[in-house]
Amino acid sequence: MASETGAQRPKYQRIADDLKAAIEAGEYGPGDRLPGESALAAQYEVAVLTARQALKILRIEGLVETKKGAGARVIEFRPIRRHGIQRLAREQWGAGKSIWSADEEERQVTIGVRVDTVAAPAHIARMLELEEGDPVCARSRRFVLADRPVMLATSYLPLSLAEGTAVMNVDTGEGGTYARLAEIGHAPAHFREEIRCRLPVAEEAEGLAMPLERPVIKLCRTAFDAELRAVEVNEMTMDSAAYVLEYAFDA
């Protein structure tokens, strides 16, 4: 089977590739307006619909934003560089810092928090070694940076650990949930993260204000105490255009 390269690639894809290359080369900077549909159609000798498809690809990939009557502009948002190992170090939350501050110290994030007691879903119960339906503390958060929703997250903790502690509060205090777990003798000592990508369901796309065609990063983190008891499962849904996942560690 022939690969879709060169002239065999759809015309709209070739236009999109040219525009992406121009953005990466700095020919169009943050906030700059790209050529309109009619201009692109004339330049590449294609139909306006073909040019529109090319710009749609850039919008889905999170490179441009389009507004009616204003055309497409290169997005000014700088992706979050998520430091996957450093952010979970005891030196971070143990010093009263938030995990988020390991990724972003300059830009202010707004976090909407909801805390509920719920019956453990089957997969969460398995990971926390509970019975399905056992009560757990569910901490749901929506992270907004520079007026842009970037992540939805829900942490599940055994109610037997969380009940009667500040973990049940909207504001868990300095160092967050992990610092509170440390205070009751269940400090996280080991983490496991699993990462996959898929297209969002409608609720996720709405919560992240993103197109249904753009993938999300699904990251599930389990925190274990020194006895290797699972004390938290955190399920995160991230806008793939808003994040760079970085893992730096010694050989």
Secondary structure, DSSP 8 states (H G I E B T S, - for coil): -----GGGS-HHHHHHHHHHHHHHTTSS-TT-B---HHHHHHHHT--HHHHHHHHHHHHHTTSEEEETTTEEEE-----EEEETTGGGSHHHHTTT--SGGGT-SSS-EEEEEEEEEEE--HHHHHHTT--TT-EEEEEEEEEEETTEEEEEEEEEEEHHHHTTSGGGSSS--TTHHHHHHHHTT----EEEEEEEEE---HHHHHHHT--TTS-EEEEEEEEE-TT--EEEEEEEEEETTTEEEE-----
